[in-house]
Amino acid sequence: MSTPWTPAPAPAAPPAPLPTRLDDVAEPERRSLLGALVHNRNGRVGCVLVAIVVLAAIVAAAGGTPYSPTYADASAALKGVSLHHLFGTDQFGRDVFSLVLQGIGVSLEIAVVAVLIAGVVGTVAGIVAGFLGRWPSLLIMRVTDILFAIPAILLALAIVTALGPGWLNSALAIGVGYVPIFVRVVRGPVLALREADFVRAGRVLGFSRTRLLLRHILPNVGGAVAVQTSLALSWAVLAEASLSFLGLGPPPPTASLGEMVSQSSSLAGIAWWTLAGPSIAIVLAVIGFNFVGDGLRDAFDPRARNR
Amino acid sequence: MLLGIGRRIATTVVTLFGVSVVIFVILRLLPGNAVTASLGVSAGLLTHAQLVALNHYYGIGQPLLNQYADWVGSTFSGNLGISLAARVSVASLIGSALPVTLELAIAAMLLGLLIGVGFGVLGALRPGRIADDIGQGVAVFGLGVPSFIIGTGLVTFLASTFHYFPSSQAFAGLFSNPWLNVQQIFFPALALSLGIGAAIMRTTRAAVLEVTNLNFTRTARGKGLSPSAVTWRHLLLNALVPIVTMSGIQLGYLLGGTVIIEQIFVLPGLGRLLVTSINNRDFPVVQTLTLLFATGFVIVNMLVDVLYTVIDPRTRSR
């Protein structure tokens, strides 16, 4: 459990002494994640925006939209913004606010699954490329370079074309495009950490590779991964909206923000709210996740640490 | 220096080869094949002999390796295949669409550089002043509002306020009708450029600010150089590497962005061709276009790398 030269845990804490890791010595104490985030101005704004977006998705998932997103009241078509219809109604008389809430839900679902795919695959590949031998590393980095060479949105387009539209396919397509970024972001620090003193010390002590990886290296790339996850979510929301804007999102009747924007282009001259509603939702999500990413980056300051 | 460039070209060729494999593999996942894609339901009415003949024509049923070799081989020899939907050669489709996209991309990049470097330098020289605040505002707007929303907004704004519909007239060539062409390219380029400009601005501002505090800048000011000489020769020149890097990265987003913007502004470019082909399941065109986009991106990235050695002598020794 504890290692020879780590200071012994304080004797005054008998119930379940914290496992003492070499990292604790090598790393200065950090503020809690949320504390550091809120300390940063962009991070604070980002947290609020993300909270709004997530709340909207939860409301939609719980069926709490003011109207049913599919309920069309032809007599109330293209009504402006009012207390009854916060974002007005569309050409079929559907409540735009309810549609937007549902769209946010769908969009977040796809984005989260996409980033989960990209994050897990990319992080594992990055660690393997940084930590294991020369050949796996070379192979992974070549594949990464190749994927990187295809603009991500085009890669997503090609994959959706091949698999056909659908929400899981969208998530897969968006996720694949972001894998190379995770690989690069993770591999750099892993390469540096492999030669760090505390990892060398662990190696000398005869720790297994698995232990070194899981307990000493992985926790130290967590910051970079967290930052990238947040930025990836921002990108994924944008990419999902782009795909559905081009008519390649989940098929109807699923509401999707990109498709709403594309439908509004012929209406927005007479009914600006049909464009404003979904646009506000997309922008809130994109800026929110982006700001949280910025805030996290400042909190972890990977620059200062990896140098 | 030449050795470095040669090595860079070699890796580019290897990468391009990999890209072609990836695109080939992805698009082979397509359900159905070229025959069902081009004939639709009526493919079921074909006699066995017809089917065999068509399969032979499209190269279906051959080992994947042969199909891949066929595709790459004919692409190299300039035969890009026949569009299943338009029944004309893919090369002629691309030939008419490529100039539109190139013009759009170049115009957007120039506008983005103008916005980005302009506001970035202004902001860095006087942080916290009005120009900086405007720049920061534009940056948040450009980063947060996707180009297709800006584009849709622009189109509806132009239509409802000025009764101007960019698509009301056929697209004019740059040389046949320059004035109309500029009108038709400017707004889509503007919609694309804000996002690029925002990213370039943040990079420029940070890079210039970093150089401002270095000793040689202080010396330059101290020995009485005019402020403009300090700005252009000392600050901007030294901040150029990150700016060029960021511009190269943005080019990928730019290429993706043209696909959507051309759709909104009804420009007959490669992006519109790509989306039409995807909807028509016009598989030879999708395959070749994706490869073309990726090739453009890879080559520009290579040029950016080569450019480093030109603008920053320190990277030459490597």
Chai-1 contact restraints between the chains, C-beta under 6 A:
chainA,res_idxA,chainB,res_idxB,connection_type,confidence,min_distance_angstrom,max_distance_angstrom,comment,restraint_id
A,D145,B,T15,contact,1.0,0.0,6.0,A-B,restraint_1
A,I146,B,T15,contact,1.0,0.0,6.0,A-B,restraint_2
A,I146,B,G18,contact,1.0,0.0,6.0,A-B,restraint_3
A,I146,B,V19,contact,1.0,0.0,6.0,A-B,restraint_4
A,I146,B,V22,contact,1.0,0.0,6.0,A-B,restraint_5
A,A149,B,T15,contact,1.0,0.0,6.0,A-B,restraint_6
A,A149,B,V19,contact,1.0,0.0,6.0,A-B,restraint_7
A,A149,B,A294,contact,1.0,0.0,6.0,A-B,restraint_8
A,A149,B,V298,contact,1.0,0.0,6.0,A-B,restraint_9
A,I150,B,V19,contact,1.0,0.0,6.0,A-B,restraint_10
A,I150,B,A294,contact,1.0,0.0,6.0,A-B,restraint_11
A,P151,B,G252,contact,1.0,0.0,6.0,A-B,restraint_12
A,P151,B,L255,contact,1.0,0.0,6.0,A-B,restraint_13
A,P151,B,G256,contact,1.0,0.0,6.0,A-B,restraint_14
A,P151,B,F297,contact,1.0,0.0,6.0,A-B,restraint_15
A,I153,B,G256,contact,1.0,0.0,6.0,A-B,restraint_16
A,L154,B,G256,contact,1.0,0.0,6.0,A-B,restraint_17
A,L154,B,T290,contact,1.0,0.0,6.0,A-B,restraint_18
A,L154,B,F293,contact,1.0,0.0,6.0,A-B,restraint_19
A,A158,B,I26,contact,1.0,0.0,6.0,A-B,restraint_20
A,A158,B,T290,contact,1.0,0.0,6.0,A-B,restraint_21
A,I159,B,I26,contact,1.0,0.0,6.0,A-B,restraint_22
A,T161,B,I278,contact,1.0,0.0,6.0,A-B,restraint_23
A,A162,B,I26,contact,1.0,0.0,6.0,A-B,restraint_24
A,A162,B,L27,contact,1.0,0.0,6.0,A-B,restraint_25
A,A162,B,L29,contact,1.0,0.0,6.0,A-B,restraint_26
A,A162,B,L30,contact,1.0,0.0,6.0,A-B,restraint_27
A,L238,B,P146,contact,1.0,0.0,6.0,A-B,restraint_28
A,S242,B,I260,contact,1.0,0.0,6.0,A-B,restraint_29
A,F245,B,F148,contact,1.0,0.0,6.0,A-B,restraint_30
A,L246,B,V275,contact,1.0,0.0,6.0,A-B,restraint_31
A,V261,B,T152,contact,1.0,0.0,6.0,A-B,restraint_32
A,S265,B,T152,contact,1.0,0.0,6.0,A-B,restraint_33
A,A268,B,T156,contact,1.0,0.0,6.0,A-B,restraint_34
A,G269,B,T156,contact,1.0,0.0,6.0,A-B,restraint_35
A,G269,B,A159,contact,1.0,0.0,6.0,A-B,restraint_36
A,G269,B,S160,contact,1.0,0.0,6.0,A-B,restraint_37
A,S279,B,I149,contact,1.0,0.0,6.0,A-B,restraint_38
A,V283,B,G144,contact,1.0,0.0,6.0,A-B,restraint_39
A,V283,B,V145,contact,1.0,0.0,6.0,A-B,restraint_40
A,V286,B,G144,contact,1.0,0.0,6.0,A-B,restraint_41
A,I287,B,G144,contact,1.0,0.0,6.0,A-B,restraint_42
